[in-house]
Amino acid sequence: MPRPIEAIIHQPALAHNLQRARDCTPDAQVFAVVKANAYGHGIERVFEAFRAADGFALLDLDEAQRLRDLGWRGPILLLEGCFEARDLELCSRLRLWHAVHCEQQIDWLAMHKTHEPHRVFLKLNSGMNRLGFTPSAFRGAWTRLNALPQVDEISLMTHFSDADGPRGIDRALAVFEEAAADLPGERSLSNSAAVLRHSSRPGVRADWVRAGIMSYGSAPDFPEHDIAHWDLRPTMTLRSKVLAVQALQPGDSVGYGSTFVTERPMRIGIVACGYADGYPRHACHGTPVLVGGRRTATIGRVSMDLLAVDLTDLPQEGAGSEVTLWGQGPQGSVLAIDEVARAAGTIGYELMCAVARRVPVHLDPLV
Ligand SMILES: *Cc1c(COP(=O)(O)O)cnc(C)c1O
């Protein structure tokens, strides 16, 4: 028998969450963001569920190629554009839309030989200070692009730094509105946090939204709001089984470094999951976990292949019991990846992207 750990990708939940983005922004077209191999889910595994999207957005040219190989003929946007001049050849061949965030990318376009002019998304730096033209350079970049025969349509985009938090999007939106005022072209502004939190604002609705993390069943503004609040469903389950049970007496310790010492008699389960599977080693003692669909907590340090869970109050559970590290458990139980991430000092994005290659992945298919 293989080691009992596995990851399940829930296609019905992916489709449901994408529809939530549509419901929040009924007038906008929706890019399903599938960068980083669909946030660790696998592009091929999310594709059917996201077919209802108006387009896909990603970073890597080879991921764009994989989408075309799956038969997707609709829009694909390269969120960071080209990394070198010859990437434009693949953009022409695969009919990719691409972001333009710096002058050098315009230089490459000006030298590019193509029969089919490209659609580009001119990116404004509205305060994130990672990629994009400054407000003062934005209009000049638009004018340069507009003069190129290689370009036939210029859309305008920006990326919010604070859509998930108390700063909000007011300042970035004002910067965008001023820089883009009276420039023609479709607009793309919102990530998941803006879709969920700010869609009722006039001006942010725009033409294209870019739904990433919400489609994967994680709340961008956790713990202020959780997935239940936003009606999102876990799209990835990491589950395993209890391999062994230990009865501890007061003074006994668990795991490397004996960091946890019990003060009372305890029953603990040893689970086939460790940091080499992508479970966070920094998850502190007490991280939530489901055993047989019931909530309990981890104990002591996470090691490479094993971790320990408290079964003291779950006498019916033992060797062979199903353990849900995150996602959908038995009998409709749910453990949001955000809760585990928080206990490990990180965010859902990082955990879902980091499930290890040695974990077999199975599909919960669309019906
Ligand atoms: C990753 C990314 C998104 C999606 O962000 P989420 O927070 O996952 O919704 C949107 N726009 C750009 C430019 C991105 O890089």
The ligand as a MOL file (V3000), in Angstrom:
LIG
                    3D

  0  0  0     0  0            999 V3000
M  V30 BEGIN CTAB
M  V30 COUNTS 15 15 0 0 0
M  V30 BEGIN ATOM
M  V30 1 C -1.3160 37.1380 -8.8000 0
M  V30 2 C -1.9370 38.3250 -9.4010 0
M  V30 3 C -3.3170 38.5230 -9.3040 0
M  V30 4 C -4.2230 37.6200 -8.5040 0
M  V30 5 O -4.1250 37.9680 -7.1540 0
M  V30 6 P -5.0220 37.2350 -6.0490 0
M  V30 7 O -4.7130 37.9450 -4.7980 0
M  V30 8 O -4.5330 35.8230 -6.0080 0
M  V30 9 O -6.4090 37.3400 -6.5060 0
M  V30 10 C -3.8620 39.6180 -9.9540 0
M  V30 11 N -3.0840 40.4750 -10.6530 0
M  V30 12 C -1.7470 40.3130 -10.7500 0
M  V30 13 C -0.9540 41.3030 -11.5230 0
M  V30 14 C -1.1330 39.2530 -10.1320 0
M  V30 15 O 0.1870 39.0930 -10.2380 0
M  V30 END ATOM
M  V30 BEGIN BOND
M  V30 1 1 1 2
M  V30 2 1 2 3
M  V30 3 2 2 14
M  V30 4 1 3 4
M  V30 5 2 3 10
M  V30 6 1 4 5
M  V30 7 1 5 6
M  V30 8 2 6 7
M  V30 9 1 6 8
M  V30 10 1 6 9
M  V30 11 1 10 11
M  V30 12 2 11 12
M  V30 13 1 12 13
M  V30 14 1 12 14
M  V30 15 1 14 15
M  V30 END BOND
M  V30 END CTAB
M  END
